[in-house]
Amino acid sequence: MNLTLNSPLDMHVHLRQDDMLRFVAPFTAQQFVGAVCMPNTLPPVDRADRLDAYTASIRKAVGDLSFDPYVPLFFRDDLTREELTAMRDRLFGVKLYPAGVTTNSDAGVAELGKIEPVLDILQDLDLPLLVHGETNGYSHDREREFVAVYDHIATTFPRLRLIMEHISTVEAAEFLDKHDNVFATITLHHLCHTLDDVLGGPFNPFYFCKPILKSPRDRDALQSLVKAGHPKIMFGSDSAPHTEVAKRTEGAAGCFTAPVLLPCLAEFFEDHDLLDQLQAFVSDNAQRIYRLDPPRRDVVLEPRTWTVPPRYGSIVPMNAGAHLRWKVQNAPEE
């Protein structure tokens, strides 16, 4: 029997820019009717003209597919009320990157103590704050350490919708319910994998990402949230394409999961006898939390085995060579 998902959404994806954008965007648009498209391009999407230009480039890349790109503005600590108010009707939210914590984040926030005037404006304008929540500390502890920052923001700005992006730790999972205004996205790779998939055998660069994969205990905490149907979590893939050369020689961080997302999620939910909860995870929760009205389109998955190609163009996907039990109807296999 086919599985039909109503208006699925990917609430965190990297589409990059230029040729890479044109190549990868259709993979997302084939499976989702909308996606939160990250603004850490070069230069970053940190002004109104860049926001408009980047949104237009995504729409052009997906062609005739019914798809809404939700592009948050790259956080600047000198954003003004006038600037944000002028963009309010077309602005999805604002994305905060601590400087240097991930790909193309050097222009991020260097001093977290300077951000509160902007957070006050975001709260007043009811604009969500999306956060890559890592410190610059020891790699395994960076997200754990950032929970204190989340706590301070959520307490100081109780009307600000605060989205913890791609949570990967027990501490973040437990923090989710401490404040009413805190929500989270969870990726496929953090939900299903651990650091052993990177380092347990020969080094696997295609599972290297930031925040890094964690321990089985951390993974199990995320699985508990998902299996419980927690209403404050949303699916956000953090699919992040890099060429095979960049992954193998430069240590580029990011897993390219876009071609396999819904098939792999269907397997996870089916394996736990929870297929009826997949709709909320990939759409309903996000629509409620973000107050979205996305395009209306059904995405149908067929129970048909297929093999993930070893690469798409110059990019090696996560799960390359794996045999998957579900396939998105009419999606290309290569």
Buried (B, 14 or more C-beta within 10 A) or exposed (E): EEBEBBBBBBBBBBBBBEEBBBBBBBBBBBBBBBBBBBBBBEEBBBBBEBBBEBBEBBBEBBEEBEBBBBBBBBBBBEBEBEBBEEBEEEBBBBBBBBEEBBBBBEBBBEEBEEBBEBBBBBBBBEBBBBBBBBBEEEEBEBBBBBBEBBBEBBEEBEEBBBBBBBBBBBBBBEBBEEBEBBBBBBBBBBBBBBBEBBBEEEEBBBBBBBBBBBBEEBBEBBBEBBBEEBEBBBBBBBBBBBBBEBBBEEEBBBBBBBBBBBBBBBBBBBEEEBBEBBBBBBBBBBBBBBEBEBEEBEBBBBEEEBEBBEBBBBBBBBBBEBEBBBBBBEBEEE
